[in-house]
């Protein structure tokens, strides 16, 4: 049986793999393993209402209090769990995945995602059928649900303060924003405007079936066109739950998580705030990030793919900045998880402080050409130990030598194997990636 928890919570097709019964039991588990007061948020997916009701019912069936934050970004739940002294938090979102999917992410009382060991215990609890009859209160001992009307305002105020505390505002900056029909429709434009930016927004409405569809951080074409249309200095795009951000400069050039991390890590170092003189990323980061940080005298620690591993390394080493190429960045001084709004604001503040445009600031890093191919397979874990695949990888690595690298890994959330190749030229990267992808497709 596949593990219930992926790299980022429990995900699946809503009302098929991710059922009301499963959501109910996860609500029960939140109380059983965390405590009686659980904050619940959701993104804009149609199935969010259904799953919110199920999780809340599970919480209340255990005698717990379900605090309902409504539509709100994931990082707001991580923040507000602490601010409201909750025992735990639940975010109902499938992040950047299509609208028919949904997910449930669990946070502890400090706003951190749960460690693998606790997830394993929760999985055993759910598999066993949830709470036993003798664990359930009856009659007037059941719990209640309470709406938290100020949740979004508390998050926006916090995000704004991360910039105003630096003595910076964003006046004179023209920003184009794509909120991807997702949760950031309630927060990002407001925060940017409070900081003095002139903001134009697309995909700010939602109907529950349009989140992430051809827009947001995984589809930058509409943002590029919008930046050109309104003459913006910079474009910002979020994924469905706004724990990620991708940017483009005035010319439409992509500014991904690696570039943002390079700019922000160097900015922190120049201000004497880069703890341990170290930044954290994953093995998927571009070689250009390592080079840019090395040139600035900053050490780079690389972890397994997944923000949980980045965060683990940051907490262990006492480091303050870490992230992924996908735009999932953690500024541990400001939040305990990836925060797309805070990340965008820190990048723009660094640009403002340096007196540079987004494009000029991004020039601190030169990307090595990189090709990433997602190969849909029957069993993504079978790629490990497959002789034909291993031979294809070895052949590519020998051809690339020291001027590139190959990385293969199963996706944490989809039946996909990711084939990534970096090389001195785009042609070489694409050639080797395609060759390996064909072998994976034929043999896995």
C-alpha positions in Angstrom: 0.0 0.0 0.0 1.3 3.5 -0.9 2.1 5.8 2.0 -0.8 8.1 2.9 1.4 11.2 3.2 3.3 12.4 0.2 6.1 15.1 0.3 3.5 17.7 1.2 0.5 16.2 3.0 -2.2 14.0 1.8 -3.3 14.5 -1.8 -5.7 13.0 -4.3 -8.7 13.4 -6.6 -11.4 15.0 -4.5 -14.2 12.7 -3.3 -12.4 9.8 -5.0 -8.9 9.3 -3.4 -9.4 12.1 -1.0 -12.8 11.3 0.5 -14.9 13.0 3.2 -14.3 9.9 5.4 -10.5 10.3 5.1 -10.8 14.1 5.8 -13.0 13.4 8.8 -10.4 10.9 10.2 -7.6 13.4 9.6 -9.6 16.0 11.5 -9.9 13.5 14.4 -6.1 12.8 14.2 -5.3 16.5 14.4 -6.9 16.6 17.8 -5.6 13.2 18.9 -2.0 14.0 18.1 -1.9 17.8 18.4 -4.5 19.0 20.8 -8.0 20.5 21.0 -7.8 23.7 19.1 -7.2 23.3 15.3 -7.1 26.2 12.8 -8.5 25.2 9.4 -7.9 27.1 6.1 -8.6 26.3 2.4 -7.8 27.5 -1.1 -10.4 28.3 -3.7 -11.1 24.7 -5.0 -14.7 23.7 -5.3 -14.1 20.7 -3.1 -12.6 22.9 -0.3 -16.0 23.5 1.3 -16.8 19.8 1.4 -13.4 18.8 2.9 -13.4 21.8 5.3 -16.7 20.6 6.7 -15.4 17.0 7.0 -12.1 18.0 8.7 -14.0 20.3 11.1 -16.5 17.5 11.8 -13.6 15.2 12.7 -12.2 17.9 15.0 -15.5 18.5 16.7 -16.2 14.7 17.1 -13.2 14.6 19.3 -14.4 17.5 21.5 -12.1 19.9 19.7 -12.6 23.5 18.6 -12.4 24.1 14.8 -11.3 27.6 14.0 -12.3 28.4 10.4 -10.1 30.8 8.6 -11.9 30.4 5.2 -10.1 31.0 2.0 -6.5 32.0 2.9 -2.9 31.2 1.8 -1.1 28.2 3.3 1.6 30.3 5.0 -1.1 32.2 6.8 -2.2 29.0 8.5 1.4 28.3 9.6 1.7 31.9 11.0 -1.7 32.1 12.7 -1.4 28.7 14.4 1.2 30.5 16.6 -0.5 33.9 16.7 -3.8 32.4 17.9 -2.1 29.8 20.2 -3.7 26.9 18.5 -2.6 23.3 19.0 -2.3 22.6 15.3 -3.4 23.7 11.9 -4.9 22.1 8.7 -4.7 23.6 5.2 -7.0 22.2 2.6 -5.2 22.6 -0.7 -3.4 20.7 -3.5 -1.1 23.7 -4.1 -0.1 23.9 -7.8 -2.0 20.7 -8.8 -5.1 20.9 -11.1 -8.5 22.0 -9.6 -10.0 18.5 -9.4 -7.4 17.5 -6.9 -7.2 18.6 -3.3 -5.0 17.9 -0.3 -4.7 18.2 3.4 -1.6 19.6 5.1 -1.1 19.4 8.8 0.9 21.8 11.0 2.0 21.6 14.6 1.4 24.2 17.2 4.5 26.1 16.1 3.4 26.2 12.5 5.8 23.5 11.2 4.7 20.6 9.0 4.7 17.3 10.9 7.8 15.1 10.9 7.7 11.7 9.1 7.4 9.8 12.4 4.2 11.7 13.5 2.7 11.3 10.0 3.4 7.5 10.3 1.5 7.5 13.6 -1.4 9.4 12.1 -1.5 7.0 9.1 -1.8 4.1 11.5 -4.6 5.9 13.3 -6.5 6.5 10.1 -5.9 3.0 8.7 -7.2 1.6 12.0 -10.5 3.4 11.4 -10.0 6.7 13.3 -11.0 7.3 16.8 -12.4 4.4 18.9 -15.9 4.8 20.3 -14.5 5.1 23.8 -12.4 8.1 22.7 -15.4 10.1 21.5 -17.3 12.6 23.7 -21.1 12.5 23.6 -23.9 15.0 23.9 -22.8 18.5 25.0 -19.2 17.5 25.2 -18.7 17.6 21.5 -16.7 20.5 20.0 -17.7 23.6 18.1 -16.7 25.5 15.0 -15.8 29.2 15.2 -15.1 31.5 12.1 -11.9 33.6 12.4 -13.0 36.8 10.6 -9.6 38.6 11.1 -7.4 35.8 9.8 -6.5 37.3 6.4 -6.0 40.8 7.9 -3.6 39.4 10.5 -1.5 37.7 7.8 -1.4 40.7 5.5 -0.4 43.0 8.3 2.4 40.5 9.2 3.7 40.3 5.6 3.7 44.2 5.3 5.6 44.5 8.6 8.4 42.3 7.3 9.2 45.1 4.9 8.4 48.2 6.9 10.6 46.9 9.7 13.5 47.3 7.2 12.6 51.0 6.7 11.6 50.2 3.1 8.5 50.8 1.1 7.6 50.0 -2.5 6.5 53.4 -3.7 7.2 54.1 -7.3 7.2 50.4 -8.2 4.6 49.2 -10.8 3.7 45.5 -10.1 1.7 43.1 -12.3 0.2 40.3 -10.2 -1.3 36.9 -11.2 -3.0 35.3 -8.3 -4.0 32.2 -10.4 -7.6 32.1 -9.3 -6.2 30.9 -6.0 -5.9 31.8 -2.3 -3.7 34.8 -2.8 -6.6 36.7 -4.3 -7.4 37.7 -0.7 -3.9 38.9 0.3 -1.1 39.7 -2.1 -2.5 42.8 -3.9 -3.6 44.3 -0.6 -0.1 43.9 1.0 1.7 45.3 -2.1 -0.7 48.3 -2.2 -0.2 49.0 1.5 3.5 49.2 0.8 3.0 51.9 -1.8 3.3 49.8 -5.0 1.0 50.4 -8.0 -0.6 47.0 -8.5 -2.5 45.6 -11.5 -4.0 42.1 -11.0 -5.2 39.3 -13.3 -7.1 36.0 -12.4 -8.4 37.6 -9.2 -11.8 36.0 -9.4 -12.5 32.2 -8.9 -15.3 29.7 -9.4 -13.6 26.7 -7.8 -12.7 25.0 -11.1 -10.2 27.5 -12.5 -7.4 27.5 -9.9 -4.0 27.0 -11.5 -5.5 26.5 -15.0 -3.2 28.1 -17.5 -2.2 30.7 -15.0 -0.2 31.3 -11.8 3.3 30.3 -11.0 3.3 27.2 -13.2 2.1 29.1 -16.3 3.9 32.4 -16.7 2.7 33.3 -20.2 -0.4 35.3 -19.1 1.8 37.2 -16.6 4.4 38.0 -19.2 1.8 39.4 -21.5 0.2 41.4 -18.7 3.6 42.9 -17.7 4.0 44.1 -21.2 0.4 45.4 -21.5 0.5 47.5 -18.3 4.2 48.4 -18.5 5.0 46.9 -15.1 8.5 46.9 -13.5 8.0 43.4 -12.3 5.5 40.5 -12.5 4.5 38.2 -9.6 2.7 34.9 -9.9 1.5 32.6 -7.1 0.4 29.0 -7.1 -3.0 27.9 -5.8 -2.2 28.2 -2.1 0.5 30.9 -2.4 3.3 29.1 -0.6 5.3 29.7 -3.8 6.0 32.6 -6.0 7.6 33.1 -9.5 8.5 36.5 -10.9 9.3 38.0 -14.2 11.2 41.2 -14.9 10.0 44.1 -17.1 11.2 42.3 -20.2 9.3 39.1 -19.3 12.4 37.1 -18.3 11.7 34.5 -15.6 13.0 35.0 -12.1 12.7 31.6 -10.4 13.4 30.5 -6.8 17.1 30.0 -7.4 17.5 33.6 -8.6 15.4 34.9 -5.8 17.4 33.0 -3.2 20.7 34.3 -4.7 19.5 37.9 -4.5 18.0 37.6 -1.0 20.9 35.6 0.5 23.4 38.2 -0.8 21.2 41.0 0.5 21.0 39.3 3.9 24.8 38.9 4.0 25.4 42.5 3.1 23.1 43.5 6.0 24.9 41.2 8.4 21.8 39.0 8.8 22.8 35.8 7.0 23.1 33.4 9.9 26.0 31.0 9.5 26.9 32.7 6.2 24.9 29.9 4.6 21.8 29.3 2.4 20.0 26.0 1.9 18.5 24.6 -1.3 17.9 21.2 -2.8 19.8 18.9 -5.3 17.4 20.3 -8.0 18.8 23.8 -7.7 20.6 25.2 -10.7 24.4 25.1 -10.7 24.3 28.9 -11.2 23.0 29.3 -7.7 26.0 27.5 -6.2 28.3 29.7 -8.4 26.6 33.0 -7.5 26.7 32.2 -3.8 30.3 31.0 -3.9 31.3 34.2 -5.6 29.6 36.2 -2.8 31.4 34.1 -0.2 28.3 32.2 0.9 28.1 28.5 1.6 25.3 26.5 0.0 23.9 23.3 1.6 21.8 21.1 -0.7 19.2 18.6 0.6 16.8 16.1 -0.8 13.9 17.6 -2.8 11.1 18.9 -0.7 10.6 21.9 1.4 10.5 19.8 4.5 14.1 18.7 4.0 15.2 22.3 3.3 13.5 23.4 6.5 15.0 20.5 8.5 18.5 21.6 7.4 17.7 25.3 8.2 16.5 24.4 11.7 19.4 22.1 12.4 22.0 24.7 11.4 20.2 27.8 12.6 20.0 29.2 9.0 17.5 31.8 8.0 17.0 31.4 4.2 16.3 28.3 2.1 14.3 27.4 -0.9 13.6 25.6 -4.1 13.8 26.5 -7.8 10.0 26.2 -7.9 9.7 29.4 -5.9 9.0 27.7 -2.6 11.1 29.9 -0.3 11.4 29.9 3.5 12.5 33.0 5.4 12.6 31.5 8.9 12.7 34.9 10.6 9.3 35.7 9.1 7.5 32.3 8.8 7.9 28.6 9.5 7.0 27.4 6.0 7.2 28.6 2.4 5.6 31.9 1.9 5.0 33.3 -1.6 3.9 36.8 -0.5 6.8 37.3 2.0 9.3 35.9 -0.5 8.1 38.4 -3.2 8.2 41.3 -0.7 11.8 40.4 0.4 13.0 40.2 -3.2 11.4 43.6 -4.0 12.8 45.1 -0.8 16.3 43.9 -1.8 15.8 45.5 -5.3 14.7 48.8 -3.7 17.5 48.9 -1.3 20.1 48.2 -4.0 18.4 50.8 -6.3 18.1 48.1 -9.0 15.3 46.9 -11.3 14.2 43.3 -10.9 16.1 42.4 -14.0 19.3 44.1 -12.9 19.1 42.4 -9.5 18.5 39.0 -11.1 21.8 39.4 -13.1 23.7 38.3 -10.0 23.1 34.7 -11.1 23.8 33.1 -14.5 21.7 30.0 -15.1 23.2 26.9 -16.5 20.9 25.5 -19.2 18.6 22.9 -17.6 16.1 20.6 -19.1 13.4 18.9 -16.9 11.2 16.2 -18.4 8.3 14.7 -16.4 7.8 11.1 -17.5 4.4 9.6 -16.6 5.0 6.0 -15.5 3.0 3.0 -14.0 5.3 2.7 -10.9 7.5 5.7 -10.2 9.5 3.9 -7.5 10.6 1.2 -10.0 13.0 3.7 -11.5 15.4 3.0 -8.6 17.5 0.0 -9.4 16.4 -0.3 -13.0 19.5 -1.4 -15.0 18.5 0.1 -18.3 17.8 3.5 -16.7 21.1 3.3 -14.7 23.0 2.6 -17.9 21.4 5.6 -19.7 22.2 7.9 -16.8 25.8 6.7 -16.6 26.2 7.3 -20.4 25.0 10.9 -20.0 27.1 11.6 -17.0 30.2 10.3 -18.8 29.5 12.5 -21.8 28.8 15.6 -19.6 31.9 15.2 -17.4 32.3 18.1 -15.0 30.3 20.6 -17.1 26.9 19.2 -16.2 24.9 16.8 -14.1 21.9 14.4 -14.2 19.2 14.0 -11.6 16.4 11.4 -11.6 13.7 11.3 -8.9 10.1 10.2 -8.5 7.6 13.0 -7.9 6.2 13.2 -4.4 2.7 13.9 -5.5 2.1 12.4 -9.0 2.8 9.1 -10.9 5.8 10.8 -12.6 9.6 10.4 -12.8 11.4 13.7 -13.1 14.5 13.7 -15.4 16.7 16.7 -15.0 19.9 17.4 -16.9 22.1 20.5 -16.7 24.8 21.2 -19.2 27.1 23.9 -20.6 24.7 24.3 -23.6 20.9 24.0 -23.8 21.3 21.6 -26.8 23.3 19.1 -24.7 20.9 19.4 -21.7 17.9 18.6 -24.0 19.7 15.8 -25.9 20.7 13.9 -22.8 17.4 14.5 -20.9 15.4 13.2 -23.9 17.6 10.1 -24.2 17.1 9.2 -20.6 13.4 10.0 -20.6 12.9 7.6 -23.5 14.6 4.8 -21.6 12.5 5.6 -18.4 9.3 5.6 -20.4 10.2 2.3 -22.1 11.3 0.5 -18.9 9.4 1.8 -15.9 
